[in-house]
């Protein structure tokens, strides 16, 4: 029996064959290594919980570091670098993300995240955790920090910040999965296991394939080797965050195949999709404290809505309640400008390096603004929203 969110099965089988039935079980699978750590932490004193995990991430060779078995197993597993990992390709993938600069930020905020909210089954953990609707600006700042750290040179190495953040997010997912599975309002028959492998793989595609597609739509010139390196970067990130190896695309072709299968078996956006999307675009206004900040927030909101409609298309934008603004024309104008700028960049290695440095400064600014100068701890939540 598949969860009822898994739809259009006969049509999907006609197109994808038995892959439809091979993907379905992942809707009911979690992350055993991370789940065991959360179970081990439950009831343990704080000194044996997340603070100890954080300490082990920052200083694995600290003297006297006595880790519980499940925590030790997860860290040992994640510290092993698979033979397929190519560090130079990962660095080049990160360079592409950094040089995307404001265009990358627009893609993340108006395309990748919105497509995630559009999934009526996959969006339920986010709804019940209350992490977006109740504290949208902070949640978005943390997502930007995750992306920025992943793109940094050496970020995913054992001593890198992205490695630590990714493992913390993995535990966050496991904690949400455990709490929601115990909630009387969680409907496994309809949605599958909370934060299941199917949805973890889909989320990884939002940061890899969908992000790549959005950057191209904005006019960024990405050669095949750059694209391959970008997919390799997120393949390793997906590995560290606990996505099952069966669901980790090895290339863009694999990613398109998986993404098309997920879309073919997914329902239409629901009221939760629209509520999450609304919270996303209202976040600039939530952060505003002065009249000038409110004016700029309203401008950013209108720009975001226009970009989203340009990237998503009118049909899906209408389903998500994304209103029409004159700034949809800005999407097409920006694409034309970007294409001209890209021709100049490709003719000059120095211009290419400047684009990377400029983009890195942009991502620094976005994270600083989104987090308000406060550090992002990525600690597992202590409670769900009142709705759960």
C-alpha positions, 0 to 999 in steps of 0.5 A: 500500500502506497501513501495516497499522496503518491498519485497518477500511478497508471499514467506514471507507469505507462511512462516510467515503467516499474520505476514507479513501484521501486520509488514508492517504498522510499516514502516510508523510509527514514535515516537509520543512522540519524534516527538512532542518534536522536533516540539516544539523545532522548532522555540523556542529559544536555551534556550527552546531547546536541552540545556533545555532537556539536563539540565532536563536529568542531573538534573530533580529536578533543581529549576525553571525548566520550561519544555514545555509540549511535553518535560515534557511528554517525560521525564515523560514517560521515567522516569516510569520504567515498572513492567517487568524491572529486574535491576539485569538482566540488570546488568548481561546483561551489564557484558556480554557485558563488558567481551566481550572486544575486541571481542565485539568491533569486533562484533559491527564494523564488523558484527552488523553495517555492517548488518545494512548498508546492508538494502537498505531501512533502510540505507537511513536516515544514507546516507542522514544525512551524519553522516557516510560517512562524519564523520565516525570516530566520528560517530563510536566513538559515537556508541561505547560510546552508547554501553559502557554506556548501559553496565555500572552498573546503566547506564539505571537508571534514573540518569545513563549516558546511560539513558540520551544518549538514550533519546538524541539519540531518539531526534536525530532520531526524528529530522532526521525523521522530516528533511528527511520527508520534503526533496524532495529527500525522497521517502516515497513510496519506503522507508517508513517513515524515521527512522520508527518503523520497522527500529528502531526495526531492529536496536535494534536487531543489538545491541542485537540478532546480537551482541549475535550471533557474540560473540558466533561465536567468541567462547564466551561461553554464558549460557542461563541465560546470554543470557536472561539477555543480551536480557533483557538489550536491551529490556529496551534500546529499550523501552527507545529509543522509539521502539513500545512495539509490536516490542520489543522481550521479549526473544531470540526466539521472536528476532529470529522470528522478525529478520527472518521476517525482513530478508525475506522481505528485498531487497539485498544490494545496492550501498549505502550499499557498500558506507557505508561499505567502509566508515566503514572499511576506518575509521582507515585510516582516523584517521591516522596522522603519518606513524606508525598510517597509518601502524596500520590503514591498519592492522586494516582495513585488520583485520576488513575485514577478521573478517567481511567475517568470520562473514557475510559469503562469499555471503553477504560479496561479495555483500557488496564489502568486499574484501578478505584478508588473515586475514579471517583465523585470525577469525577462529584462534581467535575463537579457542583461545577464546574457550580455554580461556573460559574454564579457565574463567568458572572454576574460578569466579575470572577469570570471574570478571577479564574478566569483568574488563579487558573488561571495560578497553577496552571499555574505550580505544575504546571510548577515541580513537574514540572520540579523548578525546572530549565529545559526545553530541548526539545533534540533527543535524542542517542539512542533507548532501548535498545529501538530 
